[in-house]
Amino acid sequence: MKFYSTNNPPSHKATEGKKIHFVDFRTALLQGLALDGGLFMPERFPKLNKKFLKDISKKEFWKIALEISKGFIKDIPERELKKMLKDAFNFEVPLKKINENLYILELWHGPTLAFKDFGARFMARLMNYYLRREKEKLNIIVATSGDTGSAVAQGFYGLSNIKVFVLYPSKRITALQEKQMATLGKNIVSLEVKGNFDDCQKLAKQILADKDLKEKINLSSANSINFGRLLPQSFYYFYGYAQLLNKLKVKSEKLKVIYCVPSGNFGNLTAGLMAKQMGLPVKQFIAATNANDIVPQYLRTGKFVSRVSCKTISNAMDVGNPSNFARMLEMFHGDVKQMRREIIGFGVSDKQTRETIKNVYRKTGYILDPHTAVGIAAARKSNILQPIIVLSTAHPAKFREAVEPVISKKISLPPQLKKIINKAKKATLVENNVETVKRIILEKYGHIKKTA
Ligand SMILES: *Cc1c(COP(=O)(O)O)cnc(C)c1O
């Protein structure tokens, strides 16, 4: 399987006759971003066979994951892949029924209580595999609006040949999120940036594109721009579908599913689009955003207008320039009409988010986190009266500051959070300035290249 850059796609008319630069999976994973600054895309999506779908309702998570992985990863023996997958996804992924047509796929049973564990844990194991095989070292740069940083930090913690630099926006993440990523130490370096998430993301992009730095150290990204993080996110779209088949007691030929995806950088939704390309019967995607409704607006107007993100109670989705949009555009050949056929989008205000948390709690006793609540609110707005699976992206305890006042009840901390609540912060406060960050990486912490 070969990968190209969204900045130089084979499908693009302007590039006809031009040479397309392809890389293999290993390079796409370790490099993160293409050399021309674009995002890696596979040249095609391997189609899963009919029998796979027919039997899917009986399959365990790792079996589904293995089948999909094999289509993309050709240079790792199957038994190694299987080991990595079983180890990475050693937690449950239950589908819960909320009411007649509303289902929630809980993606937060991993160590950091958010769906980003899927991408981070799989990617860490893959990178570790390749680096060990090649006796190489690597520096990972990751910008985070909260959950990515903790998932990546925890996913890579303790790996001796990988150093991780986490850039997070000062005072714009919750206390618990900060604890999850800034108390680890060892190979995890937390940089608290005086700026917002978009600043962090911009810094990360600049660092990754820095020629001088690249000559001295091996650099890669762990943001959702890394294809290695997207791939494992496509697994649970299949697994959620499998569980819905079981719950509805229907055969796969009879069911097309509707997925509603709380979105910020749109990695999660892009993974869903990939699952559909691979053969998952999806009738409709609902893109749910908070007030940062860049993509719903694009679907409405056909114009993509990025802007400075605004702060909401679903802070992991406070993104004003969603990085995976380039991939979505590529998948629909730059045509908004094609995108509209598969995706509808809704922006949800904080007020609506709170009302949703309150109503669902009152009616069912189920406690939603703000991000999942955005998804539920968008599913309601869609007026679709068929089974919808809303992806539940975080455990409510992670966002208890926002949730507890709404439901007038304390949320008890799961064991994963109890463990870290009293640990001391080990972050470095830095200016929103690329030279400063670069200096820290080079002088203090970075793994210097073997050859340097
Ligand atoms: C990151 C995150 C999202 C948004 O996911 P994207 O892939 O960036 O669209 C939603 N909810 C939570 C809890 C998150 O951490």
The ligand as an SDF file (V2000), in Angstrom:
LIG
                    3D

 15 15  0  0  0  0  0  0  0  0999 V2000
  -10.3430   15.1540   20.2340 C   0  0  0  0  0  0  0  0  0  0  0  0
  -11.7040   15.0230   20.7520 C   0  0  0  0  0  0  0  0  0  0  0  0
  -12.8250   15.1950   19.9230 C   0  0  0  0  0  0  0  0  0  0  0  0
  -12.6830   15.6130   18.4770 C   0  0  0  0  0  0  0  0  0  0  0  0
  -12.1040   14.6370   17.6640 O   0  0  0  0  0  0  0  0  0  0  0  0
  -11.5060   15.0050   16.2430 P   0  0  0  0  0  0  0  0  0  0  0  0
  -10.9660   13.7500   15.6940 O   0  0  0  0  0  0  0  0  0  0  0  0
  -10.4550   16.0500   16.4640 O   0  0  0  0  0  0  0  0  0  0  0  0
  -12.6260   15.5570   15.4310 O   0  0  0  0  0  0  0  0  0  0  0  0
  -14.0690   15.0010   20.4740 C   0  0  0  0  0  0  0  0  0  0  0  0
  -14.2320   14.6730   21.7680 N   0  0  0  0  0  0  0  0  0  0  0  0
  -13.1910   14.5010   22.6010 C   0  0  0  0  0  0  0  0  0  0  0  0
  -13.4470   14.1530   24.0180 C   0  0  0  0  0  0  0  0  0  0  0  0
  -11.8920   14.6590   22.1260 C   0  0  0  0  0  0  0  0  0  0  0  0
  -10.8700   14.4930   22.9480 O   0  0  0  0  0  0  0  0  0  0  0  0
  1  2  1  0
  2  3  1  0
  2 14  2  0
  3  4  1  0
  3 10  2  0
  4  5  1  0
  5  6  1  0
  6  7  2  0
  6  8  1  0
  6  9  1  0
 10 11  1  0
 11 12  2  0
 12 13  1  0
 12 14  1  0
 14 15  1  0
M  END
$$$$
